[in-house]
């Protein structure tokens, strides 16, 4: 019996193109200006120190900026980058430069599952701040109240089973009672290894693929045993 649903974002609740074609370019274009204006803020300074530690060098502000932009280009899942991107995106949302993309079927089914008493959680490589910003600024209103908790890669990599075991411990449900939704096989494999139920979103597929995990082309096709 499924008591909780843990969902990915990119390619699952939201379009991959929104992240890659809107959010990433926005943060890339504004990274230098943002850091030049905010490098003295304690949180930004701490994240720059994390960047230097990960790079293994005493980077200047310009060097750190170039390193962060390089990580954006490489689509690196690096915690200080994700946190800084979240800050930049917050300004973009606040200024009305864009709104978070969200599939209609995902918004509708998440609301229905919540009403049925299923707890909802998020696990994304984007920072928790970035997750909340996206869900707060969708075309279907502020959806943040639907979720009981958010997790990012500070907890652990999405491709490692221990990350999902830790999430199960934190939310207080047996792994087998949690359904994980994603479009990435490696993440689904890790969740399955931890004992979670899984479903792969294959939105771009005309017909489902063959594979290790149950598949759905949208949230309406996801079967949840209550």
C-alpha positions as CSV (number, residue, x, y, z in Angstrom):
1,X,0.0,0.0,0.0
2,X,1.4,3.4,-1.0
3,X,1.4,5.9,1.8
4,X,3.8,8.5,0.3
5,X,4.9,9.6,-3.1
6,X,8.4,11.0,-3.7
7,X,8.8,12.8,-7.0
8,X,11.6,14.1,-9.2
9,X,11.0,17.4,-11.0
10,X,12.8,17.7,-14.3
11,X,11.1,15.5,-16.9
12,X,8.6,14.3,-14.3
13,X,6.5,17.2,-12.9
14,X,8.1,19.8,-15.2
15,X,9.6,20.1,-18.6
16,X,13.3,19.4,-19.1
17,X,13.3,22.3,-21.5
18,X,12.2,24.8,-18.9
19,X,15.2,24.0,-16.8
20,X,17.7,23.7,-19.6
21,X,16.4,26.5,-21.9
22,X,15.1,29.0,-19.3
23,X,16.6,28.5,-15.8
24,X,20.1,27.5,-16.7
25,X,20.7,30.3,-19.2
26,X,19.2,32.8,-16.8
27,X,21.6,31.9,-14.0
28,X,24.5,31.7,-16.4
29,X,23.9,35.1,-17.8
30,X,23.5,36.7,-14.3
31,X,26.1,34.8,-12.3
32,X,28.9,37.4,-12.6
33,X,26.6,40.4,-11.8
34,X,25.0,38.6,-8.9
35,X,28.3,37.6,-7.3
36,X,29.8,41.0,-7.8
37,X,26.8,42.6,-6.0
38,X,26.4,40.0,-3.2
39,X,29.9,38.5,-2.5
40,X,29.9,40.2,0.9
41,X,26.7,38.6,2.0
42,X,27.5,35.8,4.6
43,X,25.6,33.1,2.8
44,X,27.0,33.9,-0.6
45,X,30.5,34.2,1.0
46,X,30.0,30.7,2.5
47,X,29.0,29.3,-0.8
48,X,32.0,30.8,-2.5
49,X,34.2,29.2,0.1
50,X,32.5,25.8,-0.7
51,X,33.2,26.5,-4.4
52,X,36.9,27.0,-3.7
53,X,37.0,23.9,-1.5
54,X,35.5,21.8,-4.3
55,X,37.7,23.3,-6.9
56,X,40.8,22.7,-4.7
57,X,42.2,26.2,-5.2
58,X,42.1,29.7,-3.6
59,X,40.0,31.2,-6.4
60,X,39.5,34.9,-6.8
61,X,36.0,36.1,-7.3
62,X,36.4,36.2,-11.1
63,X,38.0,32.7,-11.0
64,X,35.1,31.4,-8.8
65,X,32.6,32.9,-11.2
66,X,34.3,31.2,-14.2
67,X,34.3,27.9,-12.3
68,X,30.6,28.2,-11.5
69,X,29.7,29.0,-15.1
70,X,31.8,26.0,-16.2
71,X,29.8,23.8,-13.8
72,X,26.6,25.1,-15.3
73,X,27.8,24.3,-18.8
74,X,28.8,20.8,-17.6
75,X,25.4,20.3,-15.8
76,X,27.3,19.5,-12.6
77,X,25.2,18.6,-9.6
78,X,27.3,20.7,-7.2
79,X,25.7,22.0,-4.0
80,X,27.1,25.5,-3.9
81,X,26.2,26.1,-7.5
82,X,22.7,24.8,-7.0
83,X,22.2,27.1,-4.0
84,X,23.5,30.2,-5.9
85,X,21.3,29.4,-8.8
86,X,18.4,29.2,-6.5
87,X,19.2,32.8,-5.2
88,X,19.4,34.1,-8.8
89,X,16.2,32.3,-9.8
90,X,14.4,33.8,-6.8
91,X,15.1,37.2,-8.2
92,X,13.9,36.1,-11.6
93,X,10.6,34.8,-10.2
94,X,10.1,37.9,-8.0
95,X,10.8,40.2,-11.0
96,X,8.3,38.2,-13.2
97,X,11.0,37.3,-15.7
98,X,9.5,33.7,-15.9
99,X,7.1,31.3,-14.2
100,X,7.8,27.8,-13.2
101,X,6.6,25.2,-15.8
102,X,4.4,22.4,-14.4
103,X,2.5,19.8,-16.3
104,X,-1.3,20.0,-15.9
105,X,-1.7,16.3,-15.2
106,X,1.0,16.5,-12.5
107,X,-0.7,19.4,-10.7
108,X,-4.1,17.8,-10.9
109,X,-3.0,14.3,-9.7
110,X,-0.8,15.6,-6.9
111,X,-3.8,17.6,-5.6
112,X,-5.9,14.5,-5.8
113,X,-3.4,12.3,-4.1
114,X,-3.0,14.8,-1.3
115,X,-6.8,14.9,-0.8
116,X,-6.7,11.1,-0.6
117,X,-4.3,11.3,2.3
118,X,-1.1,10.4,0.5
119,X,1.9,12.4,1.7
120,X,3.9,14.1,-1.0
121,X,7.7,14.7,-1.1
122,X,10.3,16.0,-3.5
123,X,13.8,14.8,-4.3
124,X,15.6,16.8,-6.9
125,X,19.2,17.7,-7.8
126,X,18.1,21.3,-7.6
127,X,18.4,23.0,-4.2
128,X,15.4,22.9,-1.8
129,X,15.1,26.6,-2.3
130,X,14.9,26.2,-6.1
131,X,12.3,23.5,-5.7
132,X,10.1,25.6,-3.6
133,X,10.5,28.6,-5.9
134,X,9.3,26.5,-8.9
135,X,6.3,25.1,-7.0
136,X,5.4,28.5,-5.7
137,X,5.2,30.1,-9.2
138,X,3.4,27.7,-11.4
139,X,0.6,28.4,-13.9
140,X,-1.7,26.5,-11.4
141,X,-0.9,28.7,-8.4
142,X,1.3,28.1,-5.4
143,X,1.6,24.3,-5.0
144,X,4.1,24.3,-2.1
145,X,1.4,23.4,0.5
146,X,0.9,20.0,-1.2
147,X,4.3,18.8,-0.1
148,X,5.3,17.5,3.4
149,X,9.0,17.8,2.7
150,X,11.8,18.5,0.2
151,X,15.1,16.8,-0.3
152,X,18.1,17.7,-2.5
153,X,21.6,16.2,-3.1
154,X,23.0,17.5,0.2
155,X,21.2,14.4,1.6
156,X,23.1,12.2,-0.9
157,X,23.3,11.4,-4.6
158,X,20.2,10.5,-6.4
159,X,21.9,7.4,-8.0
160,X,22.7,5.8,-4.6
161,X,20.3,3.6,-2.7
162,X,21.3,4.9,0.7
163,X,19.8,8.3,-0.2
164,X,16.4,6.7,-0.6
165,X,16.8,4.7,2.6
166,X,17.6,7.9,4.5
167,X,14.6,9.7,3.0
168,X,12.4,6.8,4.1
169,X,13.8,7.1,7.6
170,X,13.3,10.8,7.7
171,X,9.7,10.7,6.6
172,X,8.8,7.7,8.8
173,X,7.4,5.3,6.2
174,X,8.6,1.8,5.2
175,X,10.4,2.0,1.9
176,X,7.9,-0.4,0.2
177,X,5.1,2.1,1.0
178,X,6.8,4.9,-0.9
179,X,6.4,5.4,-4.6
180,X,9.3,7.2,-6.4
181,X,8.6,9.0,-9.7
182,X,11.4,9.9,-12.1
183,X,12.4,9.8,-15.8
184,X,16.0,8.6,-15.0
185,X,16.7,4.9,-14.9
186,X,19.8,5.2,-12.6
187,X,17.7,7.1,-10.0
188,X,14.8,4.5,-10.2
189,X,17.3,1.7,-9.9
190,X,18.7,3.2,-6.7
191,X,15.3,3.7,-5.3
192,X,14.3,0.1,-6.1
193,X,17.4,-1.2,-4.5
194,X,16.4,0.7,-1.4
195,X,13.0,-1.1,-1.4
196,X,10.9,1.7,-2.8
197,X,8.2,1.2,-5.4
198,X,9.0,3.0,-8.7
199,X,7.4,4.4,-11.8
200,X,9.3,5.8,-14.8
201,X,7.8,8.9,-16.6
202,X,8.2,8.5,-20.4
203,X,6.4,11.6,-21.5
204,X,8.2,11.8,-24.9
205,X,7.3,8.2,-25.8
206,X,4.5,7.4,-28.1
207,X,4.5,3.8,-26.7
208,X,6.1,2.8,-23.4
209,X,9.6,1.3,-23.4
210,X,10.6,-2.0,-22.0
211,X,12.6,-1.9,-18.8
212,X,12.9,-2.6,-15.1
213,X,10.3,-0.2,-13.9
214,X,6.5,0.3,-14.5
215,X,6.1,3.2,-16.9
216,X,3.6,6.1,-17.5
217,X,3.4,8.7,-20.1
218,X,1.7,11.1,-17.7
219,X,0.5,11.3,-14.1
220,X,-2.9,10.0,-15.1
221,X,-1.4,6.7,-16.1
222,X,0.4,6.2,-12.7
223,X,-1.3,3.4,-10.7
224,X,-1.3,4.0,-6.9
225,X,-2.4,1.2,-4.7
226,X,-4.0,2.7,-1.5
